[in-house]
Amino acid sequence: MSGPGHLELRDLTAGEGAAALDGFSAQLPRGAFFALVAPAPELLTTAIDLIAGFARPRHGRILIDNKDLGLRVPGERGVMTVRAHLALFPHLTLRANIAFPLQQRGHDRAEIATRLERVVEECGIAADLLDRLPASLTAEQQLRTALARAMAGEPEILLLERPLQVLPGAARHAFLPELKRLHRQFNLTTLFATDDLAEAMALADIISVVVGGREVQLGKAEELFGRPASATVAQLAGPCNLLPVDVEMLDAKVVLRSALLQSGGGDLGRERCHPRLASGPALLLVRPEVVRPFLGIRRFDLLTDGIIADVMPRGTNTRIRVAIEGFAPGVIAEIPAPAPFPLESGRRVTLGWNRADSYLLPVT
């Protein structure tokens, strides 16, 4: 990551088991939106607790503007946190909840009123809600309140630990543009800790994926989606097909062989391969949205055929799973409407995709 480090995490080691971090480092320039992604929520809690000051690392340092936070208590670190449980004060009105960090810092009433008015407007909270208690609000209104309280505290660093978990599934994705807008509006250096890589890819400038306590990939959304470091990262990024193949590495290309593919295989350019790929067993990554039915008209570089096992309508698209002989998971395809023919279980189909939409990964 380029630019001077506003928040720096140096070789952090802490926690046990699924919650462990093992030598994690990161550098966040001022104003960055950085995502930490891990399949274990406990690990995310460890990271946020360390930065906020609620836990101490066994090894490593945390710095803001090159100042070590090791001896600073939580309230003196210049960070504000929004967690999955939100932690709104149930006995205080929204107004009092949002004003709390300003009162803690000794601002007078006039200053509090001015700042509160601004942050409430920016966070999309209706004025007629301010005198209500959190329990009377919808989940989204509670989330907006928690974000407003964090913004009102004028932190150096904003920590978000799975904040969208309070919302039902569809509403989480609908709220992503709001988080993006709020980051742009307040321009806070933000660390977003989530177990959902799709959320991170929609929001973050840079993403670190941590598995088993160690960083396995650092990069931008398009890199993690199109060139994942492993099958685990590929699956975290969303639905995918991982077809077992055997590969032979040649100077200009890679030859792949598999009984799952028509003609027994094909070839890819070396640029479509993981850097550590070697001759032998491999996984061919193909995203469902690039797989299309083959009708004998359009040319595809790679083909497979089987029988439609499942049909799952998804609004303007239909997702199908095609059972392939000798491969239990089958192949998933995302077919845009209108489909070229009726998508019915039991129908035999041929599916195709192109070399440019494929990527070869090591098995381990």
C-alpha positions as CSV (number, residue, x, y, z in Angstrom):
1,M,0.0,0.0,0.0
2,S,1.5,3.4,-1.0
3,G,1.5,6.6,1.0
4,P,2.6,7.4,4.6
5,G,1.1,5.2,7.3
6,H,-1.6,7.0,9.3
7,L,-2.4,3.7,11.1
8,E,0.4,1.1,11.2
9,L,0.1,-2.5,12.5
10,R,3.5,-4.1,12.9
11,D,3.9,-7.8,13.3
12,L,0.9,-8.2,15.6
13,T,0.6,-11.6,17.4
14,A,-2.2,-12.2,19.8
15,G,-5.1,-14.5,20.7
16,E,-5.5,-18.3,20.6
17,G,-7.0,-20.8,18.3
18,A,-9.5,-19.4,15.8
19,A,-9.0,-15.9,17.3
20,A,-5.3,-15.8,16.8
21,L,-3.3,-13.3,14.8
22,D,0.2,-14.5,13.9
23,G,2.6,-11.7,12.8
24,F,0.0,-9.5,11.0
25,S,1.1,-6.2,9.6
26,A,-0.7,-3.5,7.7
27,Q,-0.2,0.2,6.7
28,L,-3.2,2.5,6.2
29,P,-2.6,5.9,4.6
30,R,-4.7,8.8,5.8
31,G,-8.2,8.6,4.5
32,A,-7.9,5.0,3.3
33,F,-10.7,2.4,3.5
34,F,-8.9,-0.8,4.4
35,A,-10.7,-4.1,4.8
36,L,-9.5,-7.0,6.9
37,V,-11.2,-10.2,5.8
38,A,-11.1,-13.5,7.8
39,P,-13.5,-16.4,7.8
40,A,-13.3,-16.6,11.6
41,P,-15.2,-13.7,13.3
42,E,-13.2,-14.3,16.5
43,L,-10.0,-13.2,14.7
44,L,-11.7,-10.0,13.6
45,T,-12.6,-9.3,17.2
46,T,-9.0,-9.8,18.2
47,A,-7.8,-7.3,15.6
48,I,-10.3,-4.6,16.6
49,D,-9.7,-5.2,20.3
50,L,-6.0,-4.7,19.8
51,I,-6.3,-1.4,18.0
52,A,-9.0,-0.1,20.3
53,G,-6.9,-1.0,23.3
54,F,-9.1,-3.6,24.9
55,A,-6.5,-6.3,24.4
56,R,-2.7,-6.3,24.3
57,P,-0.5,-8.1,21.8
58,R,2.0,-10.7,22.8
59,H,4.2,-9.2,20.2
60,G,4.1,-6.2,17.8
61,R,3.2,-2.5,17.8
62,I,0.3,-0.3,16.9
63,L,1.0,3.3,15.7
64,I,-1.0,6.3,14.7
65,D,1.1,8.9,12.9
66,N,4.2,7.0,14.1
67,K,3.2,7.3,17.8
68,D,3.0,4.0,19.6
69,L,-0.3,3.3,21.3
70,G,1.0,0.7,23.6
71,L,0.7,2.7,26.8
72,R,-2.6,4.5,25.9
73,V,-5.9,3.3,27.4
74,P,-8.9,2.8,25.0
75,G,-10.4,6.3,25.5
76,E,-7.1,8.0,24.6
77,R,-6.3,6.3,21.4
78,G,-8.2,8.5,19.0
79,V,-10.3,5.6,17.6
80,M,-14.1,5.0,17.6
81,T,-15.6,1.5,17.0
82,V,-18.9,0.2,15.6
83,R,-19.3,-3.5,16.2
84,A,-21.9,-6.1,15.1
85,H,-23.8,-5.7,18.4
86,L,-23.7,-1.8,18.0
87,A,-23.7,-1.3,21.9
88,L,-26.1,1.7,21.9
89,F,-27.1,2.8,25.4
90,P,-30.6,1.4,25.7
91,H,-31.7,3.9,28.4
92,L,-30.6,7.0,26.4
93,T,-32.3,8.7,23.5
94,L,-30.7,8.8,20.0
95,R,-29.7,12.4,20.7
96,A,-28.0,11.4,24.0
97,N,-26.3,8.4,22.4
98,I,-24.8,10.4,19.6
99,A,-23.8,13.3,21.9
100,F,-22.1,11.0,24.4
101,P,-18.6,11.1,23.0
102,L,-18.8,14.9,22.6
103,Q,-19.8,15.2,26.3
104,Q,-16.9,12.9,27.3
105,R,-14.6,15.4,25.6
106,G,-16.0,18.3,27.5
107,H,-17.6,20.3,24.6
108,D,-20.2,22.9,25.7
109,R,-23.9,22.6,24.8
110,A,-23.8,24.9,21.8
111,E,-20.9,23.1,20.3
112,I,-22.5,19.7,20.9
113,A,-25.8,20.9,19.3
114,T,-23.9,22.2,16.2
115,R,-21.9,19.1,15.7
116,L,-24.8,16.8,16.4
117,E,-27.0,18.6,13.8
118,R,-24.3,18.0,11.2
119,V,-23.6,14.4,11.9
120,V,-27.3,13.5,12.2
121,E,-28.0,15.0,8.7
122,E,-24.9,13.4,7.2
123,C,-25.8,9.9,8.6
124,G,-29.4,10.1,7.3
125,I,-31.2,10.2,10.7
126,A,-34.6,11.9,10.7
127,A,-34.9,14.7,13.3
128,D,-38.2,13.2,14.7
129,L,-36.2,10.1,15.8
130,L,-33.8,11.9,18.0
131,D,-35.9,11.7,21.2
132,R,-36.7,8.0,20.8
133,L,-35.0,5.1,22.5
134,P,-32.9,2.6,20.4
135,A,-35.4,-0.3,21.1
136,S,-38.1,1.6,19.1
137,L,-35.9,1.8,16.0
138,T,-35.5,-0.4,13.0
139,A,-32.2,-2.2,12.6
140,E,-31.0,0.2,9.9
141,Q,-31.9,3.2,12.1
142,Q,-29.9,1.7,15.0
143,L,-26.9,1.2,12.6
144,R,-27.1,4.8,11.4
145,T,-27.2,5.9,15.1
146,A,-24.1,3.9,16.0
147,L,-22.3,5.3,13.0
148,A,-23.3,8.8,13.8
149,R,-22.1,8.4,17.4
150,A,-18.7,7.2,16.1
151,M,-18.5,10.1,13.6
152,A,-19.5,12.6,16.3
153,G,-16.4,11.4,18.3
154,E,-14.2,12.9,15.5
155,P,-11.8,9.9,15.7
156,E,-8.4,9.6,14.0
157,I,-9.3,6.0,13.1
158,L,-12.7,4.5,12.5
159,L,-13.0,0.7,13.3
160,L,-15.9,-1.2,11.9
161,E,-16.3,-4.8,13.1
162,R,-19.0,-6.6,11.0
163,P,-21.4,-3.6,11.4
164,L,-23.7,-4.9,8.7
165,Q,-24.5,-8.1,10.7
166,V,-27.4,-6.2,12.4
167,L,-29.2,-6.0,9.0
168,P,-31.0,-8.9,7.2
169,G,-29.1,-10.3,4.2
170,A,-30.6,-8.2,1.4
171,A,-30.5,-5.0,3.4
172,R,-26.7,-5.5,4.0
173,H,-25.9,-5.2,0.3
174,A,-28.4,-2.3,0.0
175,F,-26.5,-0.4,2.7
176,L,-23.1,-0.7,1.1
177,P,-23.4,2.5,-0.9
178,E,-24.2,4.3,2.3
179,L,-21.0,3.2,4.0
180,K,-19.1,4.2,0.9
181,R,-20.8,7.6,0.9
182,L,-20.2,8.2,4.7
183,H,-16.5,7.3,4.2
184,R,-16.2,9.8,1.4
185,Q,-18.1,12.5,3.4
186,F,-16.1,12.2,6.6
187,N,-12.8,11.0,5.0
188,L,-11.8,9.0,8.1
189,T,-9.1,6.4,7.9
190,T,-11.2,3.3,8.2
191,L,-10.4,-0.3,9.1
192,F,-13.4,-2.5,8.1
193,A,-13.2,-6.0,9.6
194,T,-15.6,-8.5,8.0
195,D,-16.0,-12.2,7.2
196,D,-17.7,-11.3,3.9
197,L,-15.2,-10.7,1.1
198,A,-18.0,-9.5,-1.2
199,E,-18.7,-6.6,1.3
200,A,-15.0,-5.8,1.4
201,M,-14.6,-5.8,-2.4
202,A,-17.5,-3.4,-2.7
203,L,-16.1,-0.9,-0.2
204,A,-12.3,-1.1,0.3
205,D,-9.4,0.5,-1.5
206,I,-7.2,-2.4,-0.3
207,I,-8.1,-5.8,1.2
208,S,-6.1,-8.1,3.4
209,V,-7.4,-11.7,3.6
210,V,-6.2,-13.6,6.7
211,V,-6.7,-17.3,7.1
212,G,-5.4,-19.3,10.1
213,G,-4.0,-16.1,11.6
214,R,-1.7,-15.2,8.7
215,E,-2.2,-13.0,5.7
216,V,-2.7,-15.0,2.5
217,Q,-3.4,-12.2,0.1
218,L,-3.2,-8.4,0.0
219,G,-4.6,-6.5,-3.0
220,K,-7.4,-4.6,-4.7
221,A,-10.9,-6.1,-5.2
222,E,-10.3,-7.0,-8.9
223,E,-7.1,-8.9,-8.0
224,L,-8.7,-11.0,-5.3
225,F,-11.7,-11.8,-7.5
226,G,-9.8,-12.5,-10.7
227,R,-6.5,-13.8,-9.4
228,P,-7.1,-15.2,-5.9
229,A,-4.1,-16.6,-4.0
230,S,-5.9,-19.9,-3.2
231,A,-9.1,-21.8,-3.6
232,T,-10.1,-20.5,-0.1
233,V,-9.8,-16.9,-1.3
234,A,-11.7,-17.7,-4.5
235,Q,-14.6,-19.1,-2.5
236,L,-14.6,-16.2,-0.1
237,A,-15.0,-13.9,-3.1
238,G,-18.3,-15.5,-4.1
239,P,-19.7,-18.5,-6.0
240,C,-17.2,-20.2,-8.1
241,N,-16.5,-23.4,-10.0
242,L,-13.2,-25.1,-9.1
243,L,-12.7,-27.9,-11.6
244,P,-9.9,-30.5,-11.0
245,V,-7.5,-30.7,-13.9
246,D,-4.0,-31.9,-14.6
247,V,-1.6,-29.3,-16.1
248,E,1.6,-29.4,-18.1
249,M,3.7,-26.2,-17.9
250,L,5.2,-25.2,-21.2
251,D,7.2,-22.1,-22.1
252,A,4.3,-20.1,-23.7
253,K,1.2,-21.9,-22.4
254,V,-0.2,-24.4,-20.1
255,V,-1.9,-27.6,-21.3
256,L,-4.7,-28.8,-19.2
257,R,-6.3,-32.2,-19.3
258,S,-9.6,-33.3,-17.7
259,A,-12.3,-35.8,-18.4
260,L,-14.7,-33.1,-17.3
261,L,-14.0,-31.0,-20.4
262,Q,-15.0,-31.8,-24.0
263,S,-12.0,-32.9,-26.1
264,G,-10.3,-33.9,-22.8
265,G,-8.9,-30.5,-22.1
266,G,-7.4,-27.3,-23.6
267,D,-4.8,-24.8,-23.0
268,L,-4.3,-21.4,-21.3
269,G,-1.7,-18.6,-21.5
270,R,0.8,-18.5,-18.7
271,E,-0.7,-15.2,-17.6
272,R,-3.8,-17.1,-16.5
273,C,-1.9,-19.1,-13.9
274,H,-1.1,-18.6,-10.3
275,P,2.7,-17.8,-9.9
276,R,3.3,-21.0,-7.9
277,L,1.6,-23.3,-10.3
278,A,3.6,-26.4,-11.3
279,S,2.9,-29.3,-13.6
280,G,0.5,-31.8,-12.0
281,P,-2.9,-31.5,-10.3
282,A,-4.5,-28.1,-10.3
283,L,-7.8,-26.3,-10.0
284,L,-9.5,-24.4,-12.9
285,L,-11.3,-21.4,-11.5
286,V,-14.4,-20.3,-13.5
287,R,-16.9,-17.8,-12.1
288,P,-20.6,-18.7,-12.8
289,E,-21.3,-15.4,-14.5
290,V,-19.0,-16.1,-17.4
291,V,-20.4,-19.6,-18.1
292,R,-23.0,-19.7,-20.9
293,P,-25.0,-22.4,-22.7
294,F,-23.4,-23.5,-26.0
295,L,-25.8,-23.4,-28.9
296,G,-23.5,-24.1,-31.7
297,I,-23.3,-20.4,-32.7
298,R,-20.9,-18.6,-30.4
299,R,-17.4,-20.0,-30.1
300,F,-16.0,-20.9,-26.7
301,D,-12.5,-22.0,-25.8
302,L,-13.6,-24.6,-23.2
303,L,-16.7,-26.7,-23.0
304,T,-18.3,-29.2,-20.7
305,D,-21.7,-30.9,-20.7
306,G,-24.1,-32.5,-18.3
307,I,-27.7,-32.4,-17.0
308,I,-29.4,-29.5,-15.3
309,A,-29.9,-30.6,-11.7
310,D,-31.1,-27.3,-10.0
311,V,-32.7,-24.2,-11.2
312,M,-32.6,-21.1,-9.0
313,P,-34.3,-17.9,-10.2
314,R,-32.4,-14.7,-9.1
315,G,-34.4,-11.7,-10.4
316,T,-33.1,-10.9,-13.8
317,N,-30.8,-13.9,-13.8
318,T,-31.3,-17.6,-13.3
319,R,-28.6,-19.7,-11.6
320,I,-28.4,-23.3,-12.7
321,R,-26.3,-26.2,-11.4
322,V,-25.3,-28.7,-14.1
323,A,-24.5,-32.2,-12.9
324,I,-21.3,-33.5,-14.5
325,E,-20.5,-37.2,-14.6
326,G,-17.6,-37.9,-12.2
327,F,-17.7,-34.5,-10.5
328,A,-20.3,-34.3,-7.7
329,P,-20.4,-30.5,-7.2
330,G,-21.2,-30.0,-10.9
331,V,-20.8,-26.6,-12.7
332,I,-22.8,-23.5,-11.7
333,A,-23.8,-21.0,-14.4
334,E,-25.5,-17.6,-14.1
335,I,-27.8,-17.2,-17.1
336,P,-29.1,-13.7,-17.9
337,A,-32.7,-13.3,-18.9
338,P,-34.1,-14.1,-21.3
339,A,-32.6,-17.6,-21.3
340,P,-32.0,-19.0,-24.8
341,F,-34.1,-22.1,-24.0
342,P,-36.3,-23.3,-21.1
343,L,-34.1,-24.0,-18.0
344,E,-35.6,-27.2,-16.7
345,S,-34.2,-29.9,-14.4
346,G,-33.3,-33.0,-16.3
347,R,-32.4,-31.2,-19.5
348,R,-29.0,-31.9,-21.1
349,V,-26.9,-28.9,-21.8
350,T,-23.4,-27.9,-23.0
351,L,-21.7,-25.1,-21.2
352,G,-18.8,-23.0,-22.4
353,W,-16.5,-20.2,-21.4
354,N,-13.3,-18.6,-22.6
355,R,-9.6,-18.7,-21.7
356,A,-9.6,-15.1,-20.6
357,D,-12.3,-15.9,-18.0
358,S,-10.3,-18.9,-16.5
359,Y,-7.6,-19.0,-13.9
360,L,-5.5,-21.9,-12.7
361,L,-4.8,-22.4,-9.0
362,P,-2.6,-24.9,-7.1
363,V,-4.5,-27.6,-5.3
364,T,-3.0,-26.4,-2.0
